[in-house]
Amino acid sequence: MGEPALVRMEQLSKSFYTERVETQALRSIDLEIHQGEYVCFSGPSGCGKSTLLAIIGLLDVPIGGNYWFRGTKVVELSSSGRAAIRNQSIGFVFQSFNLISDLSVAENVMLPLTYRRGVKRQEMHKRAVEVLERLDMGHRLDHYPSQLSGGQQQRVAIARSVVTDPALVLADEPSGNLDSKNTEVVMQLLRDLHREGRTICIVTHDPRASEHATRNIQLLDGEIVSDSALQKPPVRVNAVVA
């Protein structure tokens, strides 16, 4: 029997409630993502792609359906169990960088390693330096986020996301705050990570990003309406015909 899909979802759904109004963010999502894929999620604002990425990354939980990460049924895990998987297996890159302003570049990258037992600070620093040097940021170890350009901050954020050697890297609009030059740098870094064997899932509005992916999935109104891994697009049962 082969290795289970890294991510497997069956009839997954998610709703948000505000002032007695229900907003259905995801509807009946069936999805498998395997180790080594580079998946790009796209679609208009509000289509559910960031919500889907948050659930894949165990930052949020569905209200219906099932989700397995590496064969483990996520809905049966406690919050600490989900946190353990995030720390061991998932790296995150966000549009807003989310660097801590009063920590140096090296300290920001070391941060995920501080949650791992038995890793000494000297080893943390060594691993942080190694990954920063690979991303051409080794000369900025002692600088602070405010001393960096947007592109440099995103490189640091990417370094932080991979310092734990995760199986899966999730990037939510990683170039949203960058100019075209730095966008290309970030896309190249993600391509390099993919070539090294990491699984990449990216949410983006930028059509150029989809050119680098091995698989493109489009969402609309909380449903997958196109998946380049399939022979034909999924049928939208509740689609409205204009």
N, C-alpha and C positions, 0 to 999 in steps of 0.2 A: 504493500500500500504506500502511495506517495506521500510526501510531506503535505500537511494541510495548508490551505490558503493562509497567507499572512492575515488577511482581513476577509471575513465572510459575513454577509448580512442577508437576512431573509425577512421580507415584508416589514421592514423597519419603518417606524413613523415617529414623528416628533411634533408636538404642538406647544404653543406658548399662550398663556392666558393673561389678559390685561383688562381690568374693568368689565369682567364677565364676558369679554369677547375672546373667542378662540381663534388663533391664527395657526393654521396647519403648515408647518415649515417643511416637513418631509412626509411623503406619502408612499407607502408600500415599496420601499427601496430594496431591491435584490442586487447584490453586488459581491464580487470576489476580486481581490487584488492579491497577486502572487509576488513572492520575493523576486526582486530584480526589475520590477516594472517601474516606469516613469509615467505617472498618471496626471493628466491635467484636467481639472474640473472648471468648466466655464458656464456662463449663462448670465442673464440680466441681474441687476441688483434685486435682492429679495427672493431669489429663486431657491435658496436653501443650501447653496454650496458651502458657505462658511459654517453653517450648522452641521452639515454632514462631516466636514473636516474635524470639527470639535468633537463629534461623537467617535469618529475613527481614532482620534487621539486621546480618548477617554477623559476629555475635559467636560463632557456633557453626557447625559444618558437618554436613551429613547424612552418613549412612553408605550411603545408597542413593537412587536416583532422581536427578532433575536440578532445578536451580534457575537461572533467568535473572533478572538484575536489569538492567532497561533494555536487554534484549537481549544482555547479557554473561553467558556461562555461568560461574557463580560457582565451581563445583567445579574449574574449570581454573585458577583464580587462585591466586597465592601469598599468603601471609599479608600481605605488604606491599601486594599488589594489592587485597586485601579492605579493608585499613586505609585505602587511598587513597579507595576508594568510600565508606566510612563517613564519612570526613572531608569529602568533597565533597557528598554527597547525602543523608545520614541524620542526624537528630537524635534523641536519646534522653532520655526522662523516666522516672525510676525512683521506686518507692515510698519508698525510703530517702533520696531527694534526691541523695546522693553529692556533696555540696559539700565542697570542701577547706577545713578549719577555719582554717588560717593564711593564707588568701587572702581579700581583701575581696570584697564582692559584685561590684564591677566586674571584679576580677581573675578571679573564678570564671567570669563570663560571657565574658570575653576568651579564656579558656583554649583552646577549640577553634580559634580563629584563629591561635594561636601555631604550629600545625602546618602552616600554609599559607605557602608561600614568597612573599616579595615584599610581604607585608602589614606596613606599618610600625605601630609601637606606637600612634602617634597615631591612625591609622585604626582600629585595634582598639578603642581606648578610645571613639572616637566612635560606632562601631557598637554597642558594649555599652551606652552611655548611651542611644542611641536606642531600643533594644529594651526596656531597663529602664523607660524613661519610658512607653512604650506599655503596659507591664504595671503601671503605677502604683507602681514601685519606684525611681524616679529620686532620691528623697530618701534612699535607703539605700545609695548607691554605696560609701561608705567604711566601712560597717558590716561585721561579720564574721558568719558563719552562726550562731554561738552567741547573737548579739544579736537574732536574728529569731524570729518565731513559726513554727510548722510551715507555715502557709499561705503566709507570706512566703518561706520557704525553697523551697517548691515553685514559687512564681512565678519565683524566681531560677533554679531548675533548668530551667523552661520557657524562660526567656530564653536560657540557655546553649544549649538544644537548637535554637533557631531563629536564633541570631546568625550562623550560616554560610549562612542562607537555603536550608535543605535542601529537597529535593523531597518527602521522606518523614519524618514525625515518628512515632516509636514510643513508646508510653507503657505501661509495665508497672505496673498497679495504682497509678496516680498519685495517687489519693485514699485509699489504704489506711491512711495514718497521719494522716488529717485528720478534723476534725469535719464535721458536715453543712453548716455555713455555708461553710467553706473548700472543701469538696468541690464545692459549686455554683459557687464562683468559678473553680476549676480547670476544671470542665466548660465553663464559659462561655468561658474562655481558649482551650480546644481548639476550641470551636465557631467562635470568631473566626478562629483560624488556618485552619480549614477553609474558611471563607467567603473568605479571602484567596487560596485556590487550592491550599493545601497538602494533601497526602494524609496522612490520620491513620489509624494502626492502634493500637487500645487493647485491652489485656487487663484485665478487671475482673471482680470478683464482684458489683459493685453493679448491680442491675437498672436503676437510674435512668440509668446511663451509656449503656445501649443505646438509650434513647429519643432521644438526640441523634445517633446514628449513621445513616448512609444505608444501611448494610448490616450485618446481624448474622449471625455465624457461631458455631455451637455445636460444641464438641468433647466427645467422650466416649471414654475409653480410647484416646487417640491418634488418633482418626478424626474427620473432619468428619461430623456427623450431621444438621446443618441449616445451610442457607445461604439467607438471604432474597433473594439475587440470582438464585437458581435457581427454576424453576417448581415443583419439588418437592424434598424432601430427598434427598441421596444415599443409595443403598442400602448398608447395612452388610453386606458379604458374610459376615463372621464373627460377626454379631450372635447373641447367645445369647437364645433365647426362654425366658422364665420359665415 
